[in-house]
Amino acid sequence: MHSRGRDGILGTAYSDHDLVVFLEGAGIQDPDSILDDDRWIEWRGGRAHQWSAA
């Protein structure tokens, strides 16, 4: 996340549900609606919504 000019890590997500929980905790209203918006979410290490064991 980026807040007050600083970057921060909310946690490690292992599913879309985990990501939604992190976003809700950060105060995002209706986080499901922004999962595919690259202005909000930067997917790293794979494609969007693709979860696998490391």
N, C-alpha and C positions, 0 to 999 in steps of 0.2 A: 504494500500500500504506500501511497505518497500522501503525507499530511504535514502541513505547516513547513513546507520546504525540505522535508526529510523523507527518505525511503524507509520502510519497515517491513518485516516479515510477519504475517499473521499466523503462519503455521504451514505444515505440509498437508496438502489435500490428497486423499487416496480415491476420491470419487467426486462427482458433481455435487452430491449432497454435502460433503465436507466443505467444498468451496462456498456453497450457499450459506452454510452455518458461519463461516468466517466473515463473509460479506454482511450478513445480518448483524453480527457482533460489532462490525465497524459502522453500523448505522445506515446501511444501504437499504432503501425501501424497494421491495420486489426484486431481490437479487437474481431470481431465475431469468428475468427479462434481459439481463445484461451479459449473460454467460457467453454469447456469441458476438459481443460488441468489442472490437479490438481497441476501442478507446478506453475501455475499462479493464479488460482481461488480457494478459499476455501469457499465452500458453508456451511453456518451455519443455523441451525434452520429448516432444511428440505432438501429435495433432490434437485438436480440441476434442474433448470427451473420450479420449483414448487412455485408459488406465491399465497399467500392467505392473507386475512386480519388477523391482530393479535388480 
